[in-house]
């Protein structure tokens, strides 16, 4: 796995440490990777919603499209 070195502002560093201290995550890397996964999921959802709305071809509403995307993400182990 590629290794990166990043810097955090003091409030973000404190928050990151608190996530690990709470034992919700095993390491800071795990927290950051989870945040990136969530950001990528949000990006994909937005892109699909925008495409569906702009194409005029969407037979589903936003709620249905979002539910479908979440189901696909769960099936792919992304959620």
C-alpha positions as a Markdown table, in Angstrom:
| # | Residue | x | y | z |
|---|---|---|---|---|
| 1 | Unk | 0.0 | 0.0 | 0.0 |
| 2 | Unk | 1.4 | 3.4 | -0.9 |
| 3 | Unk | 2.5 | 5.5 | 2.1 |
| 4 | Unk | 1.8 | 9.2 | 2.4 |
| 5 | Unk | 2.9 | 11.9 | 4.8 |
| 6 | Unk | 0.3 | 14.6 | 5.5 |
| 7 | Unk | -0.1 | 17.4 | 8.0 |
| 8 | Unk | -3.2 | 18.4 | 10.0 |
| 9 | Unk | -4.3 | 21.6 | 11.7 |
| 10 | Unk | -4.4 | 21.2 | 15.5 |
| 11 | Unk | -8.3 | 20.9 | 15.6 |
| 12 | Unk | -8.2 | 18.2 | 12.9 |
| 13 | Unk | -5.3 | 16.4 | 14.6 |
| 14 | Unk | -7.2 | 16.4 | 17.9 |
| 15 | Unk | -10.4 | 15.1 | 16.2 |
| 16 | Unk | -8.4 | 12.3 | 14.4 |
| 17 | Unk | -6.8 | 11.3 | 17.6 |
| 18 | Unk | -10.2 | 11.2 | 19.4 |
| 19 | Unk | -11.5 | 8.8 | 16.7 |
| 20 | Unk | -8.7 | 6.4 | 17.4 |
| 21 | Unk | -8.9 | 6.9 | 21.2 |
| 22 | Unk | -12.6 | 6.0 | 21.1 |
| 23 | Unk | -11.6 | 2.6 | 19.6 |
| 24 | Unk | -14.0 | 3.1 | 16.7 |
| 25 | Unk | -10.9 | 2.9 | 14.5 |
| 26 | Unk | -7.7 | 1.0 | 15.0 |
| 27 | Unk | -5.4 | 3.7 | 13.5 |
| 28 | Unk | -5.3 | 7.2 | 12.0 |
| 29 | Unk | -4.8 | 5.6 | 8.6 |
| 30 | Unk | -8.0 | 3.7 | 9.0 |
| 31 | Unk | -9.9 | 6.9 | 9.8 |
| 32 | Unk | -8.5 | 8.8 | 6.8 |
| 33 | Unk | -9.2 | 5.9 | 4.4 |
| 34 | Unk | -12.8 | 5.7 | 5.7 |
| 35 | Unk | -13.2 | 9.5 | 5.1 |
| 36 | Unk | -11.8 | 9.2 | 1.6 |
| 37 | Unk | -14.2 | 6.2 | 0.8 |
| 38 | Unk | -17.1 | 8.3 | 2.0 |
| 39 | Unk | -16.1 | 11.3 | 0.0 |
| 40 | Unk | -15.7 | 9.2 | -3.1 |
| 41 | Unk | -19.2 | 7.7 | -2.6 |
| 42 | Unk | -20.7 | 11.2 | -2.2 |
| 43 | Unk | -18.9 | 12.3 | -5.4 |
| 44 | Unk | -20.3 | 9.3 | -7.3 |
| 45 | Unk | -23.8 | 9.9 | -6.0 |
| 46 | Unk | -23.7 | 13.6 | -7.0 |
| 47 | Unk | -22.4 | 12.7 | -10.5 |
| 48 | Unk | -25.2 | 10.2 | -11.1 |
| 49 | Unk | -27.9 | 12.6 | -9.8 |
| 50 | Unk | -26.6 | 15.4 | -11.9 |
| 51 | Unk | -26.4 | 13.2 | -15.0 |
| 52 | Unk | -29.9 | 11.9 | -14.4 |
| 53 | Unk | -31.4 | 15.3 | -13.9 |
| 54 | Unk | -29.6 | 16.9 | -16.9 |
| 55 | Unk | -30.4 | 14.0 | -19.3 |
| 56 | Unk | -34.1 | 14.4 | -18.7 |
| 57 | Unk | -34.2 | 10.6 | -18.9 |
| 58 | Unk | -34.6 | 9.9 | -15.3 |
| 59 | Unk | -37.8 | 8.1 | -14.5 |
| 60 | Unk | -36.8 | 7.9 | -10.9 |
| 61 | Unk | -36.8 | 10.7 | -8.4 |
| 62 | Unk | -33.8 | 11.7 | -6.3 |
| 63 | Unk | -34.9 | 9.5 | -3.4 |
| 64 | Unk | -35.2 | 6.4 | -5.6 |
| 65 | Unk | -31.8 | 7.1 | -7.3 |
| 66 | Unk | -30.1 | 7.6 | -4.0 |
| 67 | Unk | -31.6 | 4.4 | -2.6 |
| 68 | Unk | -30.4 | 2.4 | -5.7 |
| 69 | Unk | -26.9 | 3.8 | -5.5 |
| 70 | Unk | -26.7 | 3.0 | -1.8 |
| 71 | Unk | -27.8 | -0.6 | -2.5 |
| 72 | Unk | -25.2 | -0.9 | -5.2 |
| 73 | Unk | -22.5 | 0.4 | -2.9 |
| 74 | Unk | -23.5 | -2.0 | -0.2 |
| 75 | Unk | -23.4 | -4.9 | -2.7 |
| 76 | Unk | -19.9 | -3.8 | -3.7 |
| 77 | Unk | -18.7 | -3.6 | -0.1 |
| 78 | Unk | -18.3 | 0.2 | -0.3 |
| 79 | Unk | -20.6 | 1.0 | 2.6 |
